[in-house]
């Protein structure tokens, strides 16, 4: 039987309340709404709801596709087919496919087809 728990959702107001209820009480509502807008709470939650069943690289591919991001992987031919690797990145989405057994990805991946999962 499949796990039927609700997908993870971002809630800026709840996070602020949980972290510091005293400060949350003095923050005006327009500031909370501004924070929700600048972190793209609605868009992130739509991605989390739409692709809740995906994990690892499949989730990354679908989220990038949803956002209209295209990328080109350079140097994948230099990665060993077996063994361990160390990846350094300035953003978690840049480390693509670490949990995907089909890594490395093709030399050029362009994901379109929003909001369906990315197909290569």
PAMARMAR-368853 format. One record per residue (C-alpha): residue in three letters; x, y, z; residue number from 0. Coordinates in steps of 0.1 Angstrom, whole numbers, plus 5000, padded with zeros to 4 digits. Example, Ala and Ser with C-alpha at 12.3 -4.5 7.8 and 13.67 -1.06 7.14 Angstrom:
BEGIN
ALA_5123_4955_5078_0
SER_5137_4989_5071_1
***
This chain:
BEGIN
UNK_5000_5000_5000_0
UNK_5014_5034_4990_1
UNK_5021_5060_5016_2
UNK_4993_5086_5015_3
UNK_5008_5114_5036_4
UNK_5003_5149_5021_5
UNK_5032_5164_5002_6
UNK_5057_5187_5019_7
UNK_5045_5223_5017_8
UNK_5063_5256_5024_9
UNK_5045_5279_5049_10
UNK_5065_5311_5056_11
UNK_5041_5323_5082_12
UNK_5042_5290_5101_13
UNK_5080_5288_5100_14
UNK_5082_5323_5115_15
UNK_5057_5315_5141_16
UNK_5074_5282_5150_17
UNK_5108_5297_5151_18
UNK_5100_5328_5172_19
UNK_5063_5334_5181_20
UNK_5071_5367_5199_21
UNK_5087_5383_5169_22
UNK_5060_5369_5146_23
UNK_5033_5387_5166_24
UNK_5050_5421_5159_25
UNK_5057_5415_5122_26
UNK_5029_5432_5101_27
UNK_5009_5411_5077_28
UNK_5022_5430_5046_29
UNK_5057_5419_5056_30
UNK_5046_5383_5057_31
UNK_5029_5386_5024_32
UNK_5060_5402_5009_33
UNK_5082_5374_5022_34
UNK_5059_5348_5007_35
UNK_5060_5365_4974_36
UNK_5098_5369_4973_37
UNK_5104_5333_4982_38
UNK_5078_5322_4956_39
UNK_5059_5302_4982_40
UNK_5030_5294_4959_41
UNK_5052_5283_4930_42
UNK_5073_5261_4953_43
UNK_5042_5245_4968_44
UNK_5028_5239_4933_45
UNK_5061_5221_4923_46
UNK_5060_5201_4956_47
UNK_5024_5191_4950_48
UNK_5027_5183_4913_49
UNK_5059_5162_4917_50
UNK_5054_5147_4952_51
UNK_5058_5112_4938_52
UNK_5092_5118_4923_53
UNK_5125_5115_4940_54
UNK_5162_5123_4934_55
UNK_5171_5133_4898_56
UNK_5136_5127_4885_57
UNK_5123_5154_4909_58
UNK_5151_5177_4899_59
UNK_5144_5173_4862_60
UNK_5107_5179_4867_61
UNK_5112_5210_4889_62
UNK_5137_5225_4865_63
UNK_5113_5218_4836_64
UNK_5085_5234_4855_65
UNK_5106_5265_4860_66
UNK_5116_5266_4824_67
UNK_5153_5260_4832_68
UNK_5175_5244_4805_69
UNK_5211_5234_4811_70
UNK_5240_5218_4794_71
UNK_5263_5194_4814_72
UNK_5300_5198_4804_73
UNK_5326_5172_4810_74
UNK_5304_5143_4819_75
UNK_5326_5121_4797_76
UNK_5354_5127_4823_77
UNK_5334_5111_4851_78
UNK_5342_5075_4859_79
UNK_5315_5050_4852_80
UNK_5321_5033_4886_81
UNK_5335_5043_4919_82
UNK_5330_5074_4940_83
UNK_5330_5111_4931_84
UNK_5330_5143_4950_85
UNK_5308_5171_4936_86
UNK_5311_5207_4947_87
UNK_5283_5231_4939_88
UNK_5272_5266_4948_89
UNK_5235_5255_4947_90
UNK_5219_5222_4954_91
UNK_5201_5220_4921_92
UNK_5235_5222_4903_93
UNK_5244_5187_4916_94
UNK_5221_5168_4894_95
UNK_5215_5131_4894_96
UNK_5235_5120_4924_97
UNK_5208_5095_4934_98
UNK_5201_5085_4898_99
UNK_5216_5052_4887_100
UNK_5216_5064_4851_101
UNK_5242_5092_4859_102
UNK_5259_5108_4842_103
UNK_5231_5125_4822_104
UNK_5233_5130_4785_105
UNK_5257_5158_4774_106
UNK_5229_5182_4767_107
UNK_5196_5180_4785_108
UNK_5168_5204_4777_109
UNK_5136_5200_4796_110
UNK_5104_5214_4782_111
UNK_5068_5202_4786_112
UNK_5057_5221_4817_113
UNK_5042_5208_4840_114
UNK_5047_5171_4830_115
UNK_5078_5154_4843_116
UNK_5110_5160_4823_117
UNK_5116_5134_4795_118
UNK_5150_5130_4779_119
***
